[in-house]
Amino acid sequence: MTRLLVTGGAGFIGSHFARLLAVSADVTVLDKLTYAGDRANLAGVRHAFSHGDICDPALLDEVVPGHDLVVNFAAESHVDRSIDGAADFVRTNVLGTQTLLDACLRHGVRKVVQVSTDEVYGSIDLGSWNEEAPLQPRSPYAASKAGGDLIARAYAITHGLDVSITRCGNNYGPGQYPEKLIPLFVTNLLRDRKVPLYGDGGNVRDWVHVEDHCAAIRLVAEVGGPGEVYNIAGTTELTNKELTGRLLEATGRGWDKVEHVADRKGHDRRYSLDDGKLRALGYRPQVPFDQGLKDTVRWYAEHRERWA
Ligand code: NAD
């Protein structure tokens, strides 16, 4: 049985990944439990838990040995927080990634997946990026993730570490900390509060259900090549305004609940990925957006104790 270490596994996506793999692997979760980490996300998942920081090499020397596969989700992940202060982002997303990769090398881990984001490419008005597109990050968050990606690629080339990198679009689904658009808007609307729509609402995002993202990462862990990058696209591109309309409809609220606020500094206009490389390996997103969104709204409505 594969022995899997999921770093950042108490967060939104990492916990879904741990849940997916726990049926076929021995799972250890290592998580610092920042504001975004919550062990409740792992309820019912068979796993061992280690509380700590991926920047701590001594802790990694205790936790990493014996694992065949390490998947790194640990990150500071919210763009707005990176605008307020970038230090934690650089520390965890760059130094933490490098510290973890060193530990994987020291302890002979067979396969590593570095989980990254489409935001490393910057912003694109038309068309889609493939994996050869230049990295032109525009927020401190995206720049720190690009730093982690490049360190991972360098470890594959320089040290022969078998590490693959995934870059995914915006995720949605149950259990996301309510600061990003979908969970923030849903939890505000369920409480009959207003929601803040940035700028003209015309920013476009490609939405990926968290379970599709996790299935794609599992595929990359199985067949991804060393130093290779794999884009993971979703099913539905929407402007934030269109998405807001769907969330209002799903919660039975009107446009009077929408407050137009000043745009985010440096706000990326559009992300769009070409994921042909991963599709050639068999990846297909399975969750239709309308169904996934409906189920997500219902999850927040039924789990008020997790966010209220
Ligand atoms: P999240 O913020 O919900 O979870 C991050 C987890 O990492 C938390 O449990 C936190 O406690 C933990 N963590 C933070 N710093 C740590 C450290 N130094 N050591 C150990 N644990 C630490 O994030 P998420 O949305 O689940 O994202 C997971 C990964 O996926 C991130 O790397 C992110 O960049 C990437 N990603 C996210 C999205 C998205 O839409 N959310 C899209 C593409 C890629």
Residues whose N, C-alpha, C, O or C-beta is under 5 A from the ligand:
A	BS01	NAD	G8 A10 G11 F12 I13 G14 L30 D31 K32 L33 T34 A36 G37 D38 G52 D53 I54 C55 N72 F73 A74 A75 E76 S77 T92 G96 V115 S116 T117 C168 G169 N170 N171
